[in-house]
Amino acid sequence: MDESITVFLTKPFIGDMAPIDLIYVLIIAAVGLIIAKIVKTQFKRSFGDKMTKSDLDLMTVIVTYIVYAITLLTLLPYLHFDLSGLFVAGGIIALAVAFATQNIVSNLVSGIFLIFERPIKIGDNVSIGTLTATVQKIQIMSTIVRTYDGIYVRIPNSKMFTSDITNLVIHPARRFDYTIGIRYQDDAGKAIAIIKGMIDKEPYALKSPGPSVYVDKLDESSVNIVIKIWAPSLYWWGLRTELLWKIKVELEKNGIQIPFPQREIWFDNILKADMKNVRAPPRTKEVPYEEIEIQPEVGKPKPGDTHDW
């Protein structure tokens, strides 16, 4: 009985395919469908909050088709399908498609890596090469950003993935610097105390890490005071743009001036002596103005003259 079952299962009935092959085909197909469903569900759970709905649907379809393709390749040997010709034709087609869609594939793959790596997210202020903007949308093929002057820019994900990305707000705190010059006759210690008092009044100026205020350089026309202030990344720009003018006004109220560029020139004693011996140039003699009567040229007719021809 067992031998007859074995013969039945291994006896070809459709070409070279036996009943046992058909059983394997059904089992593998069922397992492939189950795996595709599980992968699809897990993919939506993992990336549902990281991608837009359209991109999530596209990626779900791509992942599902990849599972289907793997399942089909696993089924082919049990269907006794000759794979040599398929591989040759598939290789030629894949090569042609790769050349024709290399930019699309590059953007797609780069978008997948960006989604997994997540160097940026929607709402971040970033610098990408020479462009500084706010991220508006992260798509599977491109990223949409808005510059500070309101211009929307679409950046291919392949360029995003290969560019240096500086995320300006990913860290909770950010520092900004000022350099303020005061006159040499002004009290630098008093100026530093005034500046520190102004910083302490600002609610968004962080205490830890705290600010730094110190004399950095004795310049040609001024004593330069450097100010380094930490602020929350979301509020540092407003503080940076307002505090500088407040410091300038407060310093002037206390008699501390911000000088203009100036330079003193010293003459040597010999040069001073030589300058004393320099005499003024002689006065020029003035010649009185006389009008000269213009005489008519000889041979030229005067107005009103007549001629007999």
C-alpha positions in Angstrom: 0.0 0.0 0.0 2.7 2.4 0.9 4.7 1.5 -2.2 1.6 2.2 -4.4 1.1 5.6 -2.7 4.8 6.4 -3.3 4.5 5.4 -7.0 1.3 7.5 -7.3 2.9 10.6 -5.8 6.0 10.4 -7.8 4.5 9.4 -11.2 4.3 12.4 -13.6 0.9 13.3 -14.7 1.3 16.8 -16.3 4.6 16.8 -18.2 7.3 16.1 -15.7 5.2 17.3 -12.7 4.1 14.6 -10.3 1.4 14.8 -7.6 4.1 15.3 -4.9 5.3 18.4 -6.8 1.8 19.8 -6.8 1.5 19.3 -3.1 4.8 21.2 -2.6 3.6 23.9 -4.9 0.4 24.4 -2.9 2.2 24.4 0.5 4.8 26.9 -0.7 2.2 29.1 -2.2 0.1 29.1 1.0 3.2 29.8 3.1 4.2 32.7 0.7 0.8 34.2 1.0 0.8 34.0 4.8 4.3 35.5 4.9 3.3 38.3 2.5 0.3 39.2 4.8 2.4 39.2 7.9 5.1 41.3 6.3 2.5 43.8 5.1 0.9 44.1 8.5 4.2 44.5 10.3 5.4 47.1 7.7 2.4 49.2 8.3 2.8 49.0 12.1 6.4 49.9 12.0 6.3 52.8 9.5 2.7 54.0 9.8 3.9 57.1 11.8 7.0 57.7 9.8 5.7 57.9 6.2 2.8 59.6 4.5 -0.1 57.4 3.5 0.7 57.4 -0.2 4.3 56.5 0.4 3.3 53.8 2.9 0.9 52.2 0.4 3.5 52.3 -2.3 6.2 50.7 -0.1 3.6 48.1 1.1 2.9 47.1 -2.5 6.6 46.9 -3.3 7.4 44.7 -0.3 4.4 42.5 -1.0 5.5 42.0 -4.6 9.0 41.2 -3.5 7.6 38.4 -1.2 5.5 37.1 -4.2 8.6 37.1 -6.4 10.6 35.1 -3.9 7.7 32.6 -3.6 7.4 32.3 -7.3 11.2 31.6 -7.7 10.9 28.9 -5.0 8.0 27.3 -6.8 9.6 27.1 -10.3 11.8 24.0 -9.6 8.7 22.0 -8.4 6.9 23.1 -11.6 9.9 21.6 -13.6 10.3 24.9 -15.4 13.5 25.5 -17.3 15.1 28.4 -15.6 18.1 28.9 -17.9 16.3 30.7 -20.6 14.3 32.7 -18.1 17.5 33.8 -16.3 19.1 34.9 -19.6 16.0 36.8 -20.7 15.5 38.2 -17.3 19.1 39.4 -17.0 18.8 41.2 -20.3 15.5 42.8 -19.4 16.8 43.8 -15.9 19.9 45.4 -17.4 17.8 47.4 -19.8 15.4 48.5 -17.1 18.3 49.4 -14.8 19.9 51.7 -17.4 16.5 53.3 -18.2 15.4 53.8 -14.6 18.7 54.3 -12.7 17.6 57.7 -11.4 14.3 56.4 -10.3 15.8 53.4 -8.6 18.4 55.6 -7.0 15.8 57.9 -5.5 13.7 55.0 -4.4 16.6 53.2 -2.6 17.8 56.5 -1.1 14.3 57.2 0.1 14.1 53.8 1.9 17.4 54.5 3.6 16.4 58.0 4.7 13.2 56.5 6.2 15.1 53.9 8.1 17.9 56.3 9.2 15.7 59.3 9.8 18.3 62.1 9.9 15.5 64.6 9.5 11.8 64.8 10.2 9.0 67.1 9.2 9.3 70.6 10.7 13.1 70.4 11.1 15.3 73.3 10.0 18.1 71.9 8.0 21.0 72.9 5.8 21.5 70.7 2.7 24.6 71.9 0.8 24.0 75.7 0.3 20.3 75.5 1.0 18.8 76.2 4.4 15.1 75.4 4.8 12.3 73.8 6.8 11.3 70.2 5.9 7.7 70.1 4.8 7.3 66.5 3.5 9.4 63.4 3.2 8.3 61.2 0.3 9.7 57.9 -1.1 11.1 59.6 -4.2 11.9 63.2 -3.0 11.8 65.5 0.0 9.9 68.8 -0.1 11.4 71.8 1.9 10.5 75.4 2.3 13.1 78.1 2.4 13.0 81.0 4.8 11.7 83.3 2.1 8.7 81.0 1.4 10.0 79.1 -1.7 9.1 75.4 -1.9 12.0 73.2 -3.2 11.8 69.5 -4.3 15.0 67.7 -3.6 15.5 64.2 -5.1 16.2 61.7 -2.3 19.4 60.5 -4.1 20.8 64.0 -3.7 19.6 64.1 -0.1 21.2 60.8 0.7 24.6 61.8 -0.7 24.7 65.4 0.6 25.9 66.7 4.0 22.7 67.3 6.1 23.0 69.7 9.0 20.0 69.5 11.3 19.8 72.8 13.1 17.1 71.9 15.6 17.7 68.2 16.4 19.7 69.2 19.5 17.4 70.8 22.2 19.8 73.8 22.7 21.8 76.0 20.3 24.4 78.6 20.8 24.9 82.0 19.1 27.7 84.5 19.4 28.2 88.3 19.4 31.3 90.4 19.1 31.0 93.9 20.6 33.8 96.5 20.5 34.1 99.3 23.1 36.5 102.2 23.4 39.9 101.8 25.1 39.0 104.4 27.6 35.8 102.6 28.7 35.8 100.1 31.6 35.7 96.6 30.1 34.8 95.0 33.5 31.8 97.3 33.8 30.7 96.5 30.2 30.9 92.7 31.0 28.8 93.2 34.1 26.2 95.1 32.2 26.0 92.5 29.5 25.7 89.6 32.0 22.9 91.4 33.7 21.1 91.8 30.4 21.5 88.1 29.7 20.1 87.1 33.1 16.9 89.0 32.4 16.2 87.0 29.3 13.9 84.0 30.0 15.2 82.0 27.0 18.9 82.4 27.8 19.9 79.1 29.3 21.7 78.8 32.7 23.1 75.4 31.8 25.1 75.5 29.7 25.6 79.1 30.8 26.6 82.2 28.9 30.3 83.3 28.4 31.3 87.0 28.3 35.0 87.9 28.0 37.5 90.2 26.4 38.7 88.4 23.3 40.9 90.8 21.4 42.6 94.2 21.6 41.8 95.5 18.1 43.1 98.6 16.4 40.1 100.8 17.3 38.3 98.8 20.0 38.4 96.3 22.9 36.4 93.4 21.5 34.1 91.5 23.9 32.8 88.1 22.8 29.4 86.9 24.0 28.3 83.3 23.8 24.7 82.4 24.7 22.9 79.1 24.7 19.1 79.1 24.0 16.4 76.5 23.2 16.6 75.6 19.5 13.0 76.7 18.9 13.6 80.2 20.4 17.2 81.0 19.7 16.6 83.0 16.6 14.2 85.4 18.3 16.6 85.9 21.2 19.5 86.4 18.9 17.8 89.1 16.8 16.5 91.1 19.8 19.2 90.9 22.4 22.0 92.6 20.5 20.2 95.9 20.2 19.2 95.8 23.8 22.8 95.4 24.8 23.9 98.3 22.6 21.3 100.6 24.1 22.1 99.6 27.7 25.9 100.2 27.2 25.3 103.6 25.8 23.0 104.5 28.7 26.0 103.8 31.0 28.4 105.9 28.9 30.1 103.0 27.1 30.4 103.7 23.4 30.9 101.5 20.4 33.7 103.3 18.5 34.1 104.0 14.9 37.3 102.8 13.2 40.0 105.4 13.8 43.8 105.8 13.4 46.3 108.3 14.9 49.2 109.6 12.8 52.4 110.7 14.6 55.0 112.9 12.9 58.7 112.6 13.7 60.5 115.7 15.2 62.7 116.1 12.1 59.7 116.1 9.9 58.1 118.8 12.2 61.3 121.0 11.8 61.3 120.6 8.1 57.6 121.6 7.9 58.4 124.9 9.8 60.9 125.9 7.0 58.4 125.4 4.3 57.4 128.7 2.8 54.2 129.6 1.1 54.3 129.8 -2.7 54.6 133.4 -4.2 51.4 135.1 -4.9 50.4 135.1 -8.6 50.0 138.5 -10.3 46.5 139.2 -11.4 46.1 140.5 -15.0 43.1 142.8 -15.6 40.5 141.5 -18.0 40.3 143.4 -21.3 37.8 142.9 -24.0 39.2 142.4 -27.5 37.3 143.6 -30.5 37.0 140.9 -33.1 37.9 142.2 -36.6 36.1 140.8 -39.6 38.2 138.6 -41.8 39.4 140.0 -45.1 37.7 138.6 -48.2 34.6 137.4 -46.4 31.3 139.2 -47.1 29.5 141.0 -44.3 25.8 140.5 -43.7 23.7 142.6 -46.1 26.5 142.9 -48.8 25.4 142.5 -52.4 27.4 141.5 -55.4 27.1 142.2 -59.1 27.7 139.1 -61.1 
